[in-house]
Amino acid sequence: MQVNKSQKIFDSNEYRVKLSDLASEIIKYSEDKDNEATIGSYFENNLYALIENLFKEKICFEKEQTNKDLHIDIFKGRIDAISNKLVIEYKRPSTFTNSNSNDVEKGINQLKKYLEQLKESGNIFDGIITDGVHYVQVYYSDGKFTTSHMRILDISGLDFMIKSIMNVNKKLFINSNLVNDFGSNSALTKLQRSLYKEIHNGNDSKTNMLFQEWMSMYHLSLNDNGKSNTLK
């Protein structure tokens, strides 16, 4: 159902108009800036707001990701930002001034190396490198990574980013997501500890009775070989 709702938005004229307006705003802001971190923050804040407004989805950008953050020991480098299925690399506008600049080629190769390393760990990401005015897409197709031509930021570029970020509302099955969702500092683990503490220290007689009954049944099924054999 949610996928169908999202597709209707993607196909709507309102969506294209908002993307066109956002592209113009980002370009205008970025043209007189020469700091990639500033451009990155503006880019992400406005993209975040648009996705939340149109799709009622809250997203996050994981910044400065290394092998420790990704939980991939063999990964080398530091990714500027990741959001779900999209890897983003930011550059200063002066980097893109000359389309034949070696810096542009270096940036693209750097992005491709990140994507290739992620693929080796079993995860295929889309990538984009941008200075807020121009962009280049890198994506996996027909068994290899394909690089688009450099273009002025437009509807197509923003649409590519949003669809990669949303990924039809599916979370990638990657190490970092597993650690965040089920690791020792995850919300799920903290909830589990709180519930156990309440049960263990609670004075409610009915709760204690049900807990002891559950413990007895658990013991019967797993720990007592004699009773387990009787059940068999």
DRENVEX-838574 format. One line per field, with one value per atom (N, C-alpha, C): x, y, z; atom name; residue number from 0. Coordinates in steps of 0.2 Angstrom, whole numbers, plus 2048, in hexadecimal, padded with zeros to 3 digits. Layout:
x: c(X	...)
y: c(Y	...)
z: c(Z	...)
atom: c(CA	...)
nr: c(NUM	...)
***
This chain:
x: c(804	800	804	80A	80E	812	814	817	813	80C	808	807	806	806	80C	812	818	818	816	817	812	80C	808	80B	80F	812	818	81C	821	81E	818	815	812	811	80D	811	80D	810	813	80F	812	819	81A	821	826	825	82A	82B	825	826	82A	829	82D	834	836	83D	840	83C	83F	841	83C	83D	843	843	849	850	850	856	858	854	856	858	855	857	85E	85F	866	86B	86A	86F	870	86B	86C	870	86F	872	87A	87B	881	886	883	888	88D	88B	890	893	893	896	89C	8A1	8A7	8A9	8A4	8A5	8A0	8A3	89F	89B	89D	899	893	894	88E	889	88B	887	883	887	884	87E	87F	87A	874	875	86F	86B	86F	86C	868	86B	868	861	862	85C	856	858	852	84F	854	851	84D	850	84C	845	845	83E	839	83C	838	835	839	837	832	833	82E	828	828	822	81E	821	81D	81B	820	81F	81E	81E	81D	822	828	82D	833	836	83B	842	847	84D	853	858	85E	864	869	86F	875	878	87E	884	887	88D	893	898	89F	8A0	89E	89D	8A4	8A7	8AD	8AB	8B1	8B0	8AD	8AE	8AB	8A4	8A2	89B	897	89A	897	897	89B	89D	89F	8A3	8A6	8AE	8B1	8B8	8BD	8BB	8BF	8BE	8B9	8B8	8BD	8BF	8C4	8C1	8C2	8BF	8BB	8B8	8B3	8AE	8A8	8A2	89F	89E	89B	894	890	889	886	882	87E	877	872	86B	868	866	864	868	865	869	86D	86E	872	878	87D	884	885	886	887	88E	891	898	897	899	898	89F	89F	8A5	8A4	8A9	8A9	8A7	8A3	8A1	8A7	8AC	8B2	8B5	8B3	8B5	8B2	8AC	8A8	8A8	8AC	8AC	8AE	8B3	8B6	8B4	8B0	8AE	8B3	8B9	8BF	8C4	8C2	8C6	8C8	8CE	8D0	8CD	8CB	8C8	8C1	8BD	8B7	8B8	8BC	8BE	8C0	8C4	8C6	8C0	8BC	8B6	8B1	8B0	8AC	8AF	8B6	8B9	8B9	8BA	8B9	8B2	8AD	8A6	8A5	8A8	8A7	8AB	8B0	8B4	8B0	8AD	8A8	8A3	8A0	89A	89C	8A2	8A5	8A7	8A9	8AB	8A4	89F	899	896	896	894	897	89E	8A2	89F	89C	89A	893	890	889	884	885	880	882	87C	87D	879	87D	87B	87B	877	878	87C	87F	884	882	884	884	889	88C	891	88F	88F	88C	88F	88F	891	88B	885	87F	87D	881	880	880	885	885	885	884	884	886	888	88A	887	883	880	885	885	889	884	882	87D	87F	87D	87F	87A	87C	878	87B	878	87B	882	882	888	88E	88D	892	890	894	892	893	88D	88C	88D	890	891	88D	889	886	88A	888	88B	88A	88E	88D	888	883	87E	87C	879	876	871	871	86C	865	861	85A	856	850	84B	84D	850	853	857	85C	861	85E	859	856	851	84E	84A	84E	854	858	85A	85C	85E	858	852	84D	84A	84A	848	84D	854	859	859	857	857	851	84B	845	845	848	849	842	83D	836	835	837	836	839	83F	842	849	84A	851	855	85C	860	863	864	866	86E	870	877	879	880	883	881	882	880	879	874	86D	86C	86F	86E	870	876	879	874	872	86E	867	865	85E	85E	863	863	86A	86E	874	873	879	878	876	876	874	86D	86A	864	85E	859	853	850	850	84D	850	857	85A	859	859	857	850	84B	845	844	848	848	84B	850	853	84E	84B	846	840	83E	838	83A	840	842	843	846	847	840	83B	835	832	832	830	833	83A	83E	83D	83D	83C	835	830	82A	827	822	81E	817	815	80F	80E	80A	809	807	803	800	806	80A	80F	814	816	81B	819	812	80F	810	80E	80F	816	81B	822	824	823	825	822	81C	819	81C	81E	822	829	82C	833	832	82D	82C	82B	827	826	82C	830	836	83B	83B	840	83E	837	835	836	836	837	83E	843	84A	84F	84E	854	853	84D	84C	84C	851	851	84B	84A	845	83E	83D	836	835	83B	83B	839	83C	83B	834	831	82A	826	827	823	824	82A	82B	826)
y: c(7FA	800	806	806	80C	80D	808	808	80B	809	80C	814	816	81D	821	81E	821	822	81D	81D	822	823	829	82F	830	837	837	832	832	834	832	833	83A	83E	844	84A	84F	855	859	858	85C	85A	853	851	854	854	857	85F	862	869	86B	867	867	866	861	85F	865	867	86D	873	875	87A	879	873	871	871	86F	86F	876	87B	882	885	883	886	884	87D	87A	87D	87E	881	888	88C	893	894	88F	890	88E	889	886	88A	88E	891	896	899	89D	89A	894	890	88C	88B	887	883	880	87C	876	870	86A	868	869	867	86C	872	877	875	873	871	86B	866	860	861	865	866	869	86E	871	86C	868	863	85E	85B	856	859	85F	862	863	865	867	860	85C	855	851	852	84F	852	858	85C	85A	859	858	851	84C	845	844	848	847	84B	850	854	850	84D	849	842	83E	837	836	83B	83A	834	835	830	834	832	835	831	834	831	834	831	834	833	837	837	835	82F	82D	830	835	839	836	837	835	82E	82A	822	81F	81B	818	810	80C	805	803	807	806	807	80D	80F	80A	807	803	7FB	7FA	7F3	7EF	7F2	7EE	7EF	7EA	7EB	7EC	7EA	7EA	7F1	7F5	7FB	800	804	809	810	815	81C	81E	824	828	82B	828	82A	830	835	83C	83A	837	835	82F	82C	826	827	826	825	820	81A	814	811	812	80F	814	81A	81F	821	821	824	82B	830	836	839	83C	83F	846	84B	852	855	85A	85D	865	869	870	871	877	879	87A	87C	87E	877	871	86B	869	86C	86A	870	875	87B	879	874	872	86B	869	862	85D	860	85B	85B	85E	85E	857	856	850	84F	854	853	850	851	84E	847	845	83E	83A	83E	83A	839	83E	83E	838	837	832	82B	82B	824	822	828	826	824	827	824	81D	81C	815	810	812	80D	80C	811	810	80B	80C	807	800	800	7F9	7F5	7F9	7F6	7F3	7F8	7F6	7F0	7F0	7EA	7E3	7E4	7DE	7DB	7DF	7DD	7DB	7DB	7D8	7DD	7E4	7E9	7EE	7EE	7F3	7F9	7FF	806	80A	80F	814	819	81D	822	829	82E	835	839	83D	842	849	84E	854	85A	860	866	86A	868	86C	86F	870	873	86D	869	864	85D	858	851	84C	846	840	83A	836	830	82A	825	81F	81A	815	810	809	804	7FD	7FB	7F9	7F6	7F2	7EC	7E7	7E4	7E3	7E0	7E5	7EB	7F0	7F7	7FB	802	807	80A	80F	816	81A	821	826	82A	82F	835	839	83F	844	849	84E	853	854	859	85E	863	868	865	866	863	864	85F	85F	85A	85A	855	84E	84C	845	843	848	847	846	84A	84A	844	842	83C	836	836	830	82F	835	835	833	836	834	82D	82A	823	81E	820	81C	81C	822	823	81F	820	81D	815	813	80C	808	80B	808	806	80B	80A	804	801	7FB	7FC	7FA	7FB	7F6	7F8	7F3	7EE	7E8	7E3	7E3	7E8	7E9	7E9	7E8	7E8	7EE	7F4	7FA	7FA	7F8	7F8	7F3	7ED	7E8	7EA	7ED	7EF	7F5	7FA	7FF	7FD	7F7	7F5	7F0	7EC	7E6	7E6	7EB	7EB	7ED	7ED	7EE	7F5	7FA	801	802	7FD	7FF	800	803	804	7FE	7F9	7F2	7EF	7EF	7ED	7F0	7F7	7FB	7FA	7F9	7F7	7F0	7EC	7E5	7E5	7E9	7EA	7ED	7F2	7F6	7F1	7ED	7E9	7E3	7E1	7DB	7DE	7E4	7E8	7E9	7EB	7EC	7E5	7E0	7DA	7D7	7D7	7D4	7D8	7DF	7E3	7E4	7E3	7E5	7E1	7E4	7E1	7DF	7DF	7DD	7D6	7D3	7CC	7C8	7CB	7C7	7C7	7CD	7CD	7C8	7C7	7C3	7BB	7BA	7B4	7B1	7B6	7B4	7B3	7B7	7B7	7B0	7AE	7A8	7A2	7A3	79D	79D	7A2	7A2	79F	7A1	79E	796	794	78D	789	78C	789	789	78F	78F	78A	789	784	77D	77C	775	774	778	777	776	77A	77A	777	778	777	770	76D	767	761	75D	758	753	751	74C	74F	755	757	758	75A	75B	754	74F	748	746	748	746	74A	750	754	750	74E	74B	744)
z: c(800	800	800	804	805	7FE	7FB	7F5	7F0	7EF	7EB	7EC	7F2	7F4	7F2	7F3	7F1	7E9	7E6	7DE	7DC	7DF	7DD	7DD	7E3	7E4	7DF	7DE	7D9	7D2	7D0	7CA	7C9	7CF	7CF	7CC	7CA	7C7	7CD	7D3	7D9	7DB	7DA	7DC	7D7	7D1	7CC	7CD	7CF	7D0	7D7	7DC	7E2	7E1	7DD	7DB	7D7	7D3	7CF	7D3	7D8	7DC	7E1	7E3	7E8	7E4	7DE	7DA	7DA	7D8	7D7	7DE	7E3	7EA	7EC	7EB	7EC	7E8	7E2	7DD	7DF	7E1	7E2	7E9	7EE	7F4	7F3	7EF	7EE	7EA	7E5	7E1	7E4	7E9	7EC	7F3	7F3	7F9	7F6	7FB	7F8	7FE	802	808	807	806	804	80A	810	816	817	815	815	810	80A	805	806	809	80B	810	815	81A	817	813	810	80B	808	803	807	80C	810	814	817	81B	816	810	80C	809	807	805	80A	810	816	816	816	817	811	80B	806	806	808	809	80E	814	819	818	814	812	80D	808	803	805	808	809	810	815	81C	81F	81C	81E	821	827	82A	828	825	823	827	827	82A	825	826	822	827	826	82A	827	82B	829	82A	826	827	829	825	826	824	829	828	829	829	82A	831	836	83D	83D	839	839	835	82F	82B	82D	832	835	82F	82B	826	826	829	82B	824	81F	819	815	817	814	815	810	810	80E	812	810	815	813	817	813	813	80F	812	80E	811	814	810	813	810	814	811	814	810	812	80E	812	810	80A	804	7FE	7FA	7FD	7F9	7FD	7F9	7FB	7F8	7FC	7F9	7FB	7F6	7F7	7F4	7F9	7F7	7F5	7F1	7EF	7EE	7EF	7EE	7E7	7E6	7DF	7DA	7DD	7D9	7D6	7D9	7D6	7D0	7CF	7C9	7C3	7C5	7C0	7B9	7B9	7B3	7B2	7AD	7AC	7AB	7A9	7A8	7AE	7B3	7B9	7BB	7BD	7C0	7C7	7CA	7D1	7D0	7CB	7C9	7C8	7C4	7C3	7C9	7CD	7D4	7D8	7D9	7DD	7DB	7D4	7D1	7D3	7D2	7D3	7DB	7DF	7E6	7E8	7E5	7E6	7E4	7DE	7DB	7E0	7E2	7E7	7ED	7F0	7F5	7F4	7EE	7EC	7EB	7E8	7E6	7ED	7F2	7F8	7FC	7FB	7FE	7FB	7F4	7F0	7F2	7F3	7F5	7FC	800	807	806	800	7FE	7FE	7FD	7FD	7F7	7F3	7ED	7EF	7EE	7EF	7E9	7E9	7E3	7E6	7E2	7E4	7E0	7E3	7E0	7E3	7DE	7E0	7DE	7E3	7E1	7E5	7E2	7E5	7E6	7E5	7E6	7E0	7DB	7D5	7CF	7CF	7CA	7CE	7CA	7CD	7C8	7CB	7C7	7CA	7C7	7CA	7C9	7CD	7CC	7CF	7CB	7CD	7C9	7CC	7CA	7C5	7BF	7BA	7B5	7B3	7AF	7B1	7B8	7BB	7BC	7BB	7BC	7BE	7C1	7C3	7BD	7BC	7B6	7B9	7B5	7B7	7B2	7B5	7B0	7AE	7AA	7A8	7AD	7AE	7B3	7B0	7B5	7B3	7B8	7B6	7BB	7BF	7C6	7CA	7C8	7C7	7C4	7C7	7C4	7C7	7C7	7C1	7C1	7C6	7C8	7CD	7D4	7D5	7DC	7DC	7D7	7D7	7D8	7D5	7D6	7DD	7E0	7E7	7EC	7EB	7EF	7EF	7E9	7E8	7EB	7EB	7EE	7F5	7F8	7FF	802	7FE	801	800	7FA	7F8	7FA	7F8	7F8	800	804	80B	80E	80B	80E	810	816	81A	817	815	813	818	816	81B	81B	81F	81F	827	828	82F	833	830	834	837	832	834	839	839	83E	844	845	84B	84E	84A	84C	84F	84C	84E	853	854	858	85D	85C	860	867	86B	872	874	86F	871	86D	86A	866	86A	867	86B	86D	869	86B	871	871	877	87D	87D	882	885	880	882	886	883	886	88D	88E	895	89A	897	89C	89E	899	89A	89F	89E	8A3	8AA	8AA	8B1	8B4	8B1	8B3	8B6	8B2	8B4	8BA	8BA	8BF	8C6	8C5	8CC	8CE	8C9	8CB	8D1	8D4	8DA	8D8	8D2	8D0	8D1	8D5	8D6	8D0	8CC	8C6	8C1	8C0	8BB	8BD	8C4	8C6	8C5	8C6	8C5	8BE	8B9	8B2	8B0	8B3	8B1	8B4	8BA	8BC	8B8	8B6	8B2	8AC	8A9	8A2	8A3	8A9	8AA	8AB	8AE	8B0	8A9	8A4	89E	89A	89A	896	899	89F	8A2	8A0	8A0	89E	897	893	88C	88A	88E	88B	890	896	89B	89F	89F	8A3	89E	89E	899	89A	8A1	8A3	8A0	8A2	8A0	899	896	88E	88B	88E	88B	88C	892	893	88E	88C	887	881	87F	878	878)
atom: c(N	CA	C	N	CA	C	N	CA	C	N	CA	C	N	CA	C	N	CA	C	N	CA	C	N	CA	C	N	CA	C	N	CA	C	N	CA	C	N	CA	C	N	CA	C	N	CA	C	N	CA	C	N	CA	C	N	CA	C	N	CA	C	N	CA	C	N	CA	C	N	CA	C	N	CA	C	N	CA	C	N	CA	C	N	CA	C	N	CA	C	N	CA	C	N	CA	C	N	CA	C	N	CA	C	N	CA	C	N	CA	C	N	CA	C	N	CA	C	N	CA	C	N	CA	C	N	CA	C	N	CA	C	N	CA	C	N	CA	C	N	CA	C	N	CA	C	N	CA	C	N	CA	C	N	CA	C	N	CA	C	N	CA	C	N	CA	C	N	CA	C	N	CA	C	N	CA	C	N	CA	C	N	CA	C	N	CA	C	N	CA	C	N	CA	C	N	CA	C	N	CA	C	N	CA	C	N	CA	C	N	CA	C	N	CA	C	N	CA	C	N	CA	C	N	CA	C	N	CA	C	N	CA	C	N	CA	C	N	CA	C	N	CA	C	N	CA	C	N	CA	C	N	CA	C	N	CA	C	N	CA	C	N	CA	C	N	CA	C	N	CA	C	N	CA	C	N	CA	C	N	CA	C	N	CA	C	N	CA	C	N	CA	C	N	CA	C	N	CA	C	N	CA	C	N	CA	C	N	CA	C	N	CA	C	N	CA	C	N	CA	C	N	CA	C	N	CA	C	N	CA	C	N	CA	C	N	CA	C	N	CA	C	N	CA	C	N	CA	C	N	CA	C	N	CA	C	N	CA	C	N	CA	C	N	CA	C	N	CA	C	N	CA	C	N	CA	C	N	CA	C	N	CA	C	N	CA	C	N	CA	C	N	CA	C	N	CA	C	N	CA	C	N	CA	C	N	CA	C	N	CA	C	N	CA	C	N	CA	C	N	CA	C	N	CA	C	N	CA	C	N	CA	C	N	CA	C	N	CA	C	N	CA	C	N	CA	C	N	CA	C	N	CA	C	N	CA	C	N	CA	C	N	CA	C	N	CA	C	N	CA	C	N	CA	C	N	CA	C	N	CA	C	N	CA	C	N	CA	C	N	CA	C	N	CA	C	N	CA	C	N	CA	C	N	CA	C	N	CA	C	N	CA	C	N	CA	C	N	CA	C	N	CA	C	N	CA	C	N	CA	C	N	CA	C	N	CA	C	N	CA	C	N	CA	C	N	CA	C	N	CA	C	N	CA	C	N	CA	C	N	CA	C	N	CA	C	N	CA	C	N	CA	C	N	CA	C	N	CA	C	N	CA	C	N	CA	C	N	CA	C	N	CA	C	N	CA	C	N	CA	C	N	CA	C	N	CA	C	N	CA	C	N	CA	C	N	CA	C	N	CA	C	N	CA	C	N	CA	C	N	CA	C	N	CA	C	N	CA	C	N	CA	C	N	CA	C	N	CA	C	N	CA	C	N	CA	C	N	CA	C	N	CA	C	N	CA	C	N	CA	C	N	CA	C	N	CA	C	N	CA	C	N	CA	C	N	CA	C	N	CA	C	N	CA	C	N	CA	C	N	CA	C	N	CA	C	N	CA	C	N	CA	C	N	CA	C	N	CA	C	N	CA	C	N	CA	C	N	CA	C	N	CA	C	N	CA	C	N	CA	C	N	CA	C	N	CA	C	N	CA	C	N	CA	C	N	CA	C	N	CA	C	N	CA	C	N	CA	C	N	CA	C	N	CA	C	N	CA	C	N	CA	C	N	CA	C	N	CA	C	N	CA	C	N	CA	C	N	CA	C	N	CA	C	N	CA	C	N	CA	C)
nr: c(0	0	0	1	1	1	2	2	2	3	3	3	4	4	4	5	5	5	6	6	6	7	7	7	8	8	8	9	9	9	10	10	10	11	11	11	12	12	12	13	13	13	14	14	14	15	15	15	16	16	16	17	17	17	18	18	18	19	19	19	20	20	20	21	21	21	22	22	22	23	23	23	24	24	24	25	25	25	26	26	26	27	27	27	28	28	28	29	29	29	30	30	30	31	31	31	32	32	32	33	33	33	34	34	34	35	35	35	36	36	36	37	37	37	38	38	38	39	39	39	40	40	40	41	41	41	42	42	42	43	43	43	44	44	44	45	45	45	46	46	46	47	47	47	48	48	48	49	49	49	50	50	50	51	51	51	52	52	52	53	53	53	54	54	54	55	55	55	56	56	56	57	57	57	58	58	58	59	59	59	60	60	60	61	61	61	62	62	62	63	63	63	64	64	64	65	65	65	66	66	66	67	67	67	68	68	68	69	69	69	70	70	70	71	71	71	72	72	72	73	73	73	74	74	74	75	75	75	76	76	76	77	77	77	78	78	78	79	79	79	80	80	80	81	81	81	82	82	82	83	83	83	84	84	84	85	85	85	86	86	86	87	87	87	88	88	88	89	89	89	90	90	90	91	91	91	92	92	92	93	93	93	94	94	94	95	95	95	96	96	96	97	97	97	98	98	98	99	99	99	100	100	100	101	101	101	102	102	102	103	103	103	104	104	104	105	105	105	106	106	106	107	107	107	108	108	108	109	109	109	110	110	110	111	111	111	112	112	112	113	113	113	114	114	114	115	115	115	116	116	116	117	117	117	118	118	118	119	119	119	120	120	120	121	121	121	122	122	122	123	123	123	124	124	124	125	125	125	126	126	126	127	127	127	128	128	128	129	129	129	130	130	130	131	131	131	132	132	132	133	133	133	134	134	134	135	135	135	136	136	136	137	137	137	138	138	138	139	139	139	140	140	140	141	141	141	142	142	142	143	143	143	144	144	144	145	145	145	146	146	146	147	147	147	148	148	148	149	149	149	150	150	150	151	151	151	152	152	152	153	153	153	154	154	154	155	155	155	156	156	156	157	157	157	158	158	158	159	159	159	160	160	160	161	161	161	162	162	162	163	163	163	164	164	164	165	165	165	166	166	166	167	167	167	168	168	168	169	169	169	170	170	170	171	171	171	172	172	172	173	173	173	174	174	174	175	175	175	176	176	176	177	177	177	178	178	178	179	179	179	180	180	180	181	181	181	182	182	182	183	183	183	184	184	184	185	185	185	186	186	186	187	187	187	188	188	188	189	189	189	190	190	190	191	191	191	192	192	192	193	193	193	194	194	194	195	195	195	196	196	196	197	197	197	198	198	198	199	199	199	200	200	200	201	201	201	202	202	202	203	203	203	204	204	204	205	205	205	206	206	206	207	207	207	208	208	208	209	209	209	210	210	210	211	211	211	212	212	212	213	213	213	214	214	214	215	215	215	216	216	216	217	217	217	218	218	218	219	219	219	220	220	220	221	221	221	222	222	222	223	223	223	224	224	224	225	225	225	226	226	226	227	227	227	228	228	228	229	229	229	230	230	230	231	231	231)
***
